[in-house]
């Protein structure tokens, strides 16, 4: 097995009011096969009106990384962060579902499953200082088959013209969070400019790896809450996979 070490950094920002939860999702909606329904044939006077068929039931599910943060600003210029991080991936054909056909035979059809890793906890971070949260490790095993068309299908001799390689990959997700307490609008503007400078440096250092766009999510506090808790907290998560 050949060891491959790679590093992928994703930078996102989430804007949240004090004592209000902000949610950030990085991923996409995927179509998953969940169930099968057998529809028997329709026969009238010995004539098949419509043949039997198996109907696939699917649904959409968000697959990726979800981060939920509830900040609480303390008097000593620290921020208590209640974190919930969830990472999900699709396992195509990860399970089978028995389906009975019109002749009473049971056949097993593959359905998709979702692998989910979840991390919850509470951390205390100083304003503008970074804290690291990690521990989500996933091991994936794959088998790659290489073969010569036609020749690999010959009984007995076909083994000479095909080969398989088993590989195993360990992926660890590390979350780096930097809270910024914003007391006025100018603080937010300065943070945006600093973040733009980061993206310029990022593009110069990694021209082949485009930086993702920023996505701000505001918890939209009520007017009464704004009077009681005027500061805002911006967290800057980095997801690093190795």
N, C-alpha and C positions, 0 to 999 in steps of 0.2 A: 504494500500500500504506500503510495507516495503522499507525503505530507505537503499540503498547500496552505500557505498562510496569507490571508488577504484582509484588507481593512476597508470597510465601507462606512462613511460618515454621512448622516442625514441631519441637517440642522432645521429645526422648527421653532417657532415662537408662539406662545399662547398668552393671551391677555385675560386676566381674571380679576374680579373685584375681591376685596378682602372678605373672607368667610363665605365665598361663593365658589362653586365648583366650575372648573373649565375642562372641556373634553377636546382632545385632539386625536384625529384618526388619520393614519397614513396607510393607504392601501387601495383596494378596489373591490367592487361588487363582482362576485363570480357566480356562475350558474352551477348548482350542485344537483346531482341525481339523488333523489331521496327515497322514491318508492316506485313500484310498478303495479299496474292494474291490468288484469287479463280480461279481455272482452271476447266472449264466445262468438262463434259464427252464427249468423242468422240464416235459417233454412226454412223454406216454404215449399210444400209439395215436392220434397226431395231435391229442390233446387237451392243452391247456395246463393243467397242474396248478397251477403257480405261475409268475407272470410274472417276468421278469428285473428286477433292481433293483440299485442302487448303495448299498453300506453305507459309512457314514462312520465312520472311526476317529478317536477323540478321546482326549485325555489332559489331566490337570490339571497346571498349572505355576504356580509362585509368580511373580507379576508385581509389581514395586515396587522398593524400595530395600533392599539388604542391606549391612550394615556389620559387618565383622569386625575386632576390635581385640585385640591382644596387648600388654599393658602390662608394662614393666620399670622398677621403681623404682630410681633411682640414689642414691648416697650424698649428692649435693649437692642433694637435694630437687627433682630434676627427674624426669620420667617419659619414657622412650623408648617411643613408640607405633608398633607395626607395624600399618599400616592396609591394609585392602582394602575398597573401596567399589564396589558394582555396582548399576547402575540399568538396569531393563528395562521396555520398553513393548511392547504388542501392535501388530503391523501386520496388520490383517485383510485376507485375500486378497493378501498380499504376494508370493506365488509361485503357480505353477500346476503341477499334476501330471497327466501324460498317462495316461489310462485307456482301455483297449480294451473296447468294448462287444461284444455277442454277434454283431454283423454284421461285426466286424473293423475298424470305424471307430475312430479315435483321437480322443477328446475331452479338452480341457484343463479340469480342475476346479480352482477356487481353494483354496488351503490357507493357514493362518495362519503368520506368521513372528514372531520376537521380535527387537526391536532392543535390543542390550545395549551399555552403556558401562561400562568397568571402569577403576578407578584404584587403583594399589598404591604404597606408599611407606612411608618411616620418618621420623617427626618427633620432635623433642625439645621438650617443653613444661615450663615451671615449674609447680609446684603452685599451683592456683587461677587460673592465667593461661590465656588463650584463644589458640589457634593456628587459622589459617585454611588450609584446603586446598580448592583449586578447580581448574577447568580442564575439567570435563565439560560440553561445549557440544553441543546437538543442534538441528538445523534441521529443521523440519517444514513441509511445503507441503500446503495443502488447497484444494479447489475447492467453493464453495457455489453451488448452482444454485437459482434462484428462477423459478417458472413458473406460468402460469395453467392450471388443469386444463382439459382438452379442447382449448381454443384453442391451447395450445402444441404440440399434436400435429398441427396442420394442416400439410401439406406446404408448404414455401416460406414461407407466411405465419406459420407457427408461431414463427419466430425473433423476431418482433415481441413475442410474449407470453412470452418467457423470457429470462433473463440469467444470467450466471455471473460470480462474483467469485473471483479467485485471491488467496490470502493466504499469507504466509510468516512463520513465528515462530521466533525463536532463543531457546532456553532454556539458561541456565547454572546449574548446581548448585554451590553453595558450601557446604562443610562447616566449621562452627566447632566446635572441641572444647575443652572445659575439663576437665582432669583434677583430681580431688580425692583426695588420699591420706588414707585413713581408718585411724587407728591404734587406735581403740576404738569401742565401740558408740555412745557419745554423739555422735561426729562424724557418724555416719550419720543420727541423729535431727535434729541441727541442720541438716544438708543438706536433709532432707525438709521441715522447716519453712520454710527459705529458698525452696525450690522452690514450696511452696504459696503463699507471698507473691507469687512471680513470676506464678503463675496468676491470683491475685486482681487484680493490676495489669494483667495481660494482658486479662482480661475487661472491666475498666473502660475500657481504652483501645480495645479492639476488641470491642464488644458483639455484633457480627454474625458474628464469627469465633470459634467455640468452640475452646478449647484442648483438644488431645487428651490422653487419660489417660496416666499414667506406666506404663511397662512395665519391670520389673526382670528381668534375666536373669543368673543366677549360674552361674559355671562349675563350681561344686561341687568345690572342691579336695579332695584326699585329706587325711586327718588328719595324715599325716607332713608334707605340704607346708604345712599350717597352722602347724605348729611351726617350720618353717624360714622361712616367709615370712608372718608375721602380718598385714602391712598389706594393705589393699584399695585399689583404684583405681576411682573412679567417673568415667566420661566422660559429658559432656553434649553430644551432637551437635545441631546446628541445621542443617536443610536449607533453603536459601534459593534459590528459583527466580526468575529475572528474565526 
